[in-house]
C-alpha cells in the first residue's frame, strides 16, 4: 500500500503495511496507527499527536489510485479514483508502473519502502549530539541516517541481534530499507534530489547517476578524508587491494568496497527432479537445457519454467575474452558477435518452451520466488541461499531438494561466476561534517575486523548460537534475526566462505556446500571484464539507447523478429562515433584494471 505525500509523490509504508507520509530526509513523517491518532516521527523520536481530521479531504494516490482515508492511511480495497483507467496490454501496464515508480520512489515489486529507527533511550543517546555532531565522543552513541537495500525481509532494528550490533558500534541507525529489485531506482531518485542521507550502499560503482554525483562533489573523497587509511588498518588490510583498485573513480577513492570472495554465485537447480527422471548432473549448457526439456515435458501439469534469462551464461560464449575493433577500442559485450551468438542460443531455448513469456520483465525476487515455490527449475544467486531454498521446497514436499552447480561449459568458455573481490560499496555524503565522517569511517573500520565481521554474520553466543563440543550450533533465533541485510549497512573483512556457508544450516550441510563450491576452482579463473572496467562516454550515451536495445534483444529471443534485424541494430551502434570513444575508454580502463 502507498500514499501521496504533500508534493503529490507516492510515499512509503511502515513495517505493518500502513502508509507513511514523508517529505524527505530530515523532515517529519506521519504514520497511520490502528488507534485514533497519528504519531509524528522525526527519525524515531515521537512527538505530538496529529488528529486524523487534519487530513479529511478525499485524496487519491497518483500511483495505485486508491483512496486515502482521513488521517493519512490508505484503505485496503478502497474505491479507485473516478475515471481511473488501466492501459491495455501487459507490457504497457508494466511500463506505466515502472515509470510511475521511478518518478515517485515506490517499489515496483509491491513491497513497501520501510523507514526504521531505534528508540533513543535504547542506546542511551546524547540528546545534544543530533544538533552538534562534534560533541559526540567515541564513548557516546551517534545517529546515522542510511539508505540501504534488503534482499530478503526487512530487518527489525529493535530485535536482539540489531540492538547488540548498534550497541557494539555505538550507533543509532535511522535506515530506509528498499527492496533490492527497486534499490537502484530509489538511489537514482535520491541522488537526483540532492537530499542525501549520511551514508548509503551502492550495488554498483558503474551507475551513471552515481558517477555524475561524484563529479559534482556529493561524496567524501576518502583520500582527502583519511589519507592512506593508515589510521584505519582493518579497511586497508582486510579488504583486498584488488577491491580498492577496482572501485577507484578517476584515480580517487570515494567508495568503501563491500568485500566479497572468489566463491560467490552459483546455479541453483533441482537434483531431486533430475534423479527422478534418470538424469545425471549436467556438465555442459546443452546437457542442462536438454535435461530441463525432459523434466518440463514430463510434468505438464506443473507448468515449470526451466530457465530464466541469465546474463552470467554469456561467459560460456566468449564473455571472458575482450573484443577489440580495428581502432584498438574494446567493444562493449552487448555489441560483440559473441553476445549475438548468446542471444541466438537463448532464442533456441525460448523456442523449446523453457522460458516464461514474461522473462524480460521478471525481477530477481520474481525468479527467486518461482524457484523456492517449485514453479521454476533454475535460479542464479549466492550459493549459501541453497539451504533456504531447500527448506522452503521441503515444506511443499519432503522429497524435494535444492542444489548448486558452480559452472557449466559452453562453446567458448564456462558459466562459472568468480567473484571480483567486491560488489558495490559504501559512500559518505560530503554534507556530513568531517569529524562525523571520520566517526563513520572508524565504525566501518571496526566492522572490517575479522572478529567483528564474524559477529555480523553469525550473531552472538548464547543468543544466536551455542558452543557444543567446540562447534557452533545455530539457535532458532539465528534464522529469524540474522540476514545479509547487515552486510548492506556495514563493510566486512574478506572471508573465503562468506557466500557459501549458511550460518543457520547444520555443520554437515555447510561442509557439503564447501565441497560443492570448491568445484569452481576446476574451471578457468576468469571474470567478465565489464563487471570492472568503465567508460564515462558509455555511462553518458548508453542510457539513451538501453531501452531500445533491451526491446530488440527481447524480440530476438522471442522470435518476433529475424536475427538479422538484431544484428543490424548491433552493427549500427558499434560504428557510432560516441560509442567508439567509449570503446577507447574501455580499452584504457582494461589496461589499468587487468
N, C-alpha and C positions, 0 to 999 in steps of 0.2 A: 504494500500500500504506500501511497505517496501523497504529498500535498504541496500546494503552491506557497512560496514564501512571499514576502511583501513586494518583491520585484517581479512576481509572476513566474518565478522559476520553480521547478519541482524540487522539493526538499528531500530529506532522508528520514528513515524510520529508526526508532529505538529497538532494543532487543526484543520487546514484547510485540513488535509489529505495529505499534502505534506510531502515528506520524509526528514528525518534528518540524517546527518552523524555524528556519535558520536564515541568518542574513550575513553569514561569512565568519571567518576566523576572528576571534576576539570580540564577537558580539553575542547577544543573548539568544537563547533557544526557548521555545515554548513546547513543552512536552505534554501530550494528552495522557491523562491518567484515567483510572476507572471510577474515580470519585467525582466530586463536584467542582474541583479546581484544577488549574493547570499550573505547574510549578515553573518558575523561571530559573534557568541554569546558566551560570557563567563559568563554563569549564568545570562543572561538577560542584559548584558551590550554590546551594539552594538559596533563593532569595524570596521576594514577596510573591504571594499568590496572585494569579490573574483570573478574574472572573470569566467563566465561559461565555458570558454575554458580551465580552469585549469584541468578539468576532461573531456577530449574529447574522451578517448578510449571507446570502446564498452564493457561495463561490464554487468554482469547479476547477479541478486540476487540469492544467493545459496538456499534460502527458497522458494520464489514464482516463480523464473525462469524468471521474467520479465526483459526486457532490461532497463538499467539505462541510461537515456539520459544525454548529456553533461550538466555539472553544478550540477550534483548530484541528480536529481529528476528522479523518475520512470515514464515511460509513460503509462498512462492508456490504456490497450488494446494492449500494445506493443507486438511484436512477442516474442515468447519464445526462450530460448537458443537452438540452433540447437542440435537435438539429445536428448532433454529432454523428458523423458517418465514418465508416471504415473504407479504406482503399481496396479496390478489387485486386485479388491475386495475392498469393502468399509472399512473393518476392517484394511486391510493392509495400505490403504491410510491414515486412521486416525492415525494409529500407526506411520507412517512416519512423518506426520505433527506434531504430538506431540513430537517426538524425535527431529526433527529439531528445533521446537520452544523452547524446553528445552535447546538445545545447544546454540541457538542464542539469546534467550531472546525476541523473537517475541510473540505476542499474538496469541494463537491458536484459539481464537474466531473470528479473523479477525479484532478486534478492535485494534487501534494503542496504543502503549505506548506514553504518552504525557509528555513532559518536559515543565513546566511552571515556569515563574519567574515574579516578579513585578518590573517595572522600578524603578531604584534607586531614581530618582527625586520625584517620587510619595510619597515616605516615608521619604524624606529629610535625606537620608543616609549619614553617616560619611564615606568619601572615604578612611580614614586610617584604618577603622575597619576590613576590609577583611584581611589585612596583619598583624594586631595586635589586636587580639580579646580582649586582656586585656585593650585596650584603650576604649572599648565600655562601657560607663556608663549606669546606669539604665534609663537615660533620652535620650539615643540615640538608634535609631533602629539598630538591628544587623541582619546579614544574617544567614539563617538557611537552610541547604540542607537536604531535607527529601525524603524518599521513602514511598509512600502511595498507597493504593488501592482506587478504586472508584466503588461502587456497581452499580451506575447508570451512568449518563452522566458526563464527565469530567467537573469540575467546572471552571469558568472563574475567575482567581485570581485577575483580574482587575475590576470586577464589584463592585457595591456599597457595597454589603454585605462583600465580602472578603477584600475590601480596608479598610472598617471600622474595621474589625476584626484585620487586620495586624497593623493598626494604634493603636488600643487599646493595643495590645501586644508589640508594638514597634519592630516588626519583619518583615523582608523582606523574604518571603518564596521563595525558589527555589525547587519546588516539581516535582518529577516524579510520575505521576499517572498511575497506571497499572490496567486494568480491573480485577475485583475481581476474576473471574474464573482462571486467569493466575497469580495471585499475588504470591502464594506460590512457583511456579516455578521460577518466577523472583527473589524472595527473596533468594532462594537457590543459584541461579546463582551469585547474588551479594555477598553472604556470602562466596561462594567458591572462588571468585576472590580476596577476602581480601580488595577490594577497596570500602569501605563503605561510605554511606552518613553520616551526623552527627547524624541524628535520623531516626527511621523507626518504622512503625507499624507492629505488629505481629497478624496474625489471630489466632494462637495457640502457646502456650508455649511448646507444646509436639513435635514440629518438630525436627527430629533427627539432621539435619544440623545446626539448630539454637543452640541446646544444645551442639553440638560439638564446635561451635564458642564461646559459653560462657566459656567452659572449656579451650579454647585457649586464653582467656583473651581479647576478642574483644569488650566487652561492660563494661561500668562502673558498678561496684558493688555499689548500692545505699547506702548500709550500710557504705561503705568506703567514699563515696562522701558526704553523708548528715546525717550520724549517725542515730538517731532515728526519723528523719523527724520533730523534734520539731520546726525547722525553716520553715517548710512547712505545716502549720496546715490544709490547705484545702485537701492536698493529704492524710494527716494522718487520718483526721476525716471524710471527706466527701466521701471517698472511703472505703467501709466496711473492717473490719478486716478479714472477710472471704475471700474477694478477694485478699488481701495481702497474706494471708496464702496459698491459692491455687496456687499462682503464684511464690512461692519460688522455687528455683532450688538449690538442695543440701543445703538447710537451709539458703540460702542467697537471697537477693532481687536484681535482675537485671532489673525487669520488672515493669513499672508503669501500673497497671491494667486499662483496659477500663471498667469502672463500668457499669454494666447492671442490670436491675431489675428482680424480680421473674417472672413478667408477660412479656413475650417476644414473642416467636414464636407461630404461630397458623396454622391451616389447612385452607387455602383459598379454598372456594367452591362456587357453583352456586345455591343459593337458588331459583332463578327465574326458573331454569330448573326443580328443584325438585317440585316446586309448579305447574308448567305447567303439569307435569305428575302425579299429585296427590300423591306425595311422601312427607312425613313429614321429619323434620330434624332428621337424624340418631343419635343413641346413642352408637352404637357398630360398630366395624370394619366390621363385617359381614353384618350389615344393610346397611352400607355405600357402600360396594362393590356391594351388591345386587341391590341397587338403581342406582349405576353407570351403571351396566349392562343393566338395563331397559332403561336408557336415551340413552346410546350408540346404542342399538339395535333399538330404536325408531327414531333415526336420522342418518340413514346410509349414507346419502349424506354429512354429516358433518365430518365424519371420526374422531370423537372425540377420544382423548387419555384420558382414565378415570383416570388412576393412574400412578404415577412415582415410581421408587424405592426410598423409603424414609427410611433412617436409623432410624429416630425417632420412627417409628412404632414398632421397636423391643421391646421397653419398655412394650408394651402390651402383650408380650410373655415371660415376666420374666426378662426383662432387668434391672429392678431396684434391682434385688437380686444378691448379689455376690455369685459366684460358686467356691468352693474350691476343690482341689484334695486331695488324701489321704495323701499327704505330707504337707498339710497346705498352699499350694500355691493358690493364687487367679487367676483362669483361665481366660484368656482374652476372651471377649464375642464371638469373631469370632470362637473360638474353643470349645464352650459350646454346649450341647444338645439343650438348649433353642433357641440358634441362629439357629441351624439346623431346628428347627420347624418353625422359622420365614422364613427361605429360602423356606421351603416346602409350607408355606402359599402363598408366592409370586409366587411359581411355579403354584399354583392353580389359582391365579389372572391372571397370564400371559396366562394360558390356556383358560381363559374366554374371551380372546381377548381385555382386557382393557389396555394393556401396549404397548408402542412403541417397535418395534423390535430393536430399537437402544437405549433402555433405559440405557444400560451400559456406553454409551459414551456421553449421554446428560449432559451438564453442567448446573449450576444453572441459568445462563442467558437464556439458551435454554428453560428450563422449564418455567421460568417466562414469556418469550415472547409468549410461547404457551398458557399460561393461559390468559394473558391480550389481546390476539388476538382471543379468542373464539375457540382455537384449542385443548385445554386441559381443564379438569374439576376440576383439583386439583393442588395445589401448596403449599409448606411449606415455610413460611417466617415470619418475624416480623409482628405483627398484623397491625401496622399503615399503611402498604403498601396497605391495602384493599381499602382505599379511592382512591388511584391512579388507582388501577385495576378497580374499579367500574366506574371511569370516562372514562377510556380507553374503557371499554366494552360498555358504553352508546354511544360512538361515532359510534360504529358498529350498535347498536340497542338500542334506548332509554329504551326499556323494560328489557334489560339485567341488571344483578345485581351481585355483588361480596359480599361475606360474610366471616365470620370466625367461625370455630368450634374449641374450645380450647382443647378438648380431646374426644377420642372415647375409649370405653372399649374393652378389648380383653380377651383371655383365662386366662392370668396371670398378668393382670395389666391394664394400660391405656396408651394412646399415647401422653398424655399431656407433654409439654416440659417446665418445670420450669427453670427459669434462674439459673445460678450458681454464681451470683454476679459479674461476669466479662466475657469478651470474648477477649482473647488475651491481647495486651497491647503495650506499647511503650518502646523502649530501646535507649540509648545514646551510640554512639561509643566511645570506650576507646581512640581513636586517638584524640578526642576533648579535648583541654586543660581544666584543672579543672575549671578555672574561667568561661569559656564559658559554660561548662557542668552545672555549678550551675545556670548560667543565664537561660539556657533552663529549668532547674528544677523549677526555680521561675516562668517562664512563664506557665509551666504545673500546678503549684500551683494556679496561678491566674485563669486558666481555670476551676479548680475544685471548685471555689467559686460558690455557687448556683446561684447568680445573674448573673455571667458571663456565666455559663452554659445555663441559660435561654436565653441570647442573642445569644449564639451559635446555639441554637435550634430554636428560634423564630425571630431573627433579631432585627431590631431597629424601635422604634416607629416613625411614620411619613413616613417611607420608606417601611417597610415590614408588618406593622400592624397599625391600628388606634384604639384609645380607643373610644368606643361608648357605652354610658350608663354603664360605668365601666367595659366593657368587650372588649377583644381584637378581632378585626375583621381583618383577614389577607387581605392584598392587593394582586393584581395580581402578583406583583413583588416578593412576598414571594415564590410562587410556581416556579418562574423562576430562582431565585438566591440562594435559600436555599435548601440544600440537606444534607443527612447524610455523605457526603464526609468530612464535617468539623469535624465529630467525628472520622475520620481516621487520623486526624492531631493533635487534642487536646484531652486531657483527659476531663472527666466531673464528676460532682457531682452525687451522687445517686439520682434517681428520679423514683418513683414507676410507673409512666405513660409514661416514656420516649419512650418505644417501642409500645405504644398503641395509644397515641394521635398523630394525624397528624395536624401540625400547619397550613397547607394550607386548612384544611377542616373547614366547619361551626361548630359552637359550638354544635349544636344538634347532628351532626354526631359523634363528639368526646365523648359526654355523652353516646350515644348509644353504642359506641365501648368500653367504660369503663365498662359498664354493662355486655357486652359480655365477655370481658377479665376476669372479676371477677368470672365468672363461673368456671374458672380453679381451684379456691380455694375449690371447691366441691370435687375435686379429691385428692387422696393421694399425699402429698407433698414429692416427691422423685426425684432423678436425676440418670441418668446413671453414675455410678462411674467412667467409663473410660473417661468421659469428664474432670476428675480432676486428678485421680491418674496416676502415670507414673513409668516407669522402664527403666533404662539405657540399660539393656540387650535386652529389647523389641525394643527400638529405634535402637539398633545396628543390631539385627537379622531379624526383621520383614520386613524391606525394601528388603531383599534378596528373600523373599517369596511372597511378596504382589501381584505382578503381576500375579503369578501363582494362587494365591488364588482368586483374582477377576475374573480371567478367568474361573476357575472351578465353582465358585458361579454363574456366568452368564450363563454357560452351564446348570447348575442345574435348574435355574429359567426358562430357555427357554425350558426345557425338552429335551435337546440334549444328556444328559447322565442320567443314572438312579441315584436316590438319594443315593443309596448305594455307588456309586463311590465318591460322595461328602463326605459322612460320613466317608469313609475310609481315605480320604485326611485329614480330621479334626483329626481323631484318630492318624494318623501318626505323625502329628506335635505336637499334645498335649503331646506326650510321649518323644519328643526330649529333651535332657538334657539342651540345651541352652534356650529352652522355659520354662522348669521347673524352671530354675533360674529366668527368667523373672516373672513367677507366684509368686515366693517367694518375689521378689521385689515389685510386685503389692500389695501383702498382707501387707508388711511393710508400703507402701505408704498409703494404705487404713486406717490403724490404725492411721496414722498421720493426715489424712485429714478429717476423719469422727469420 
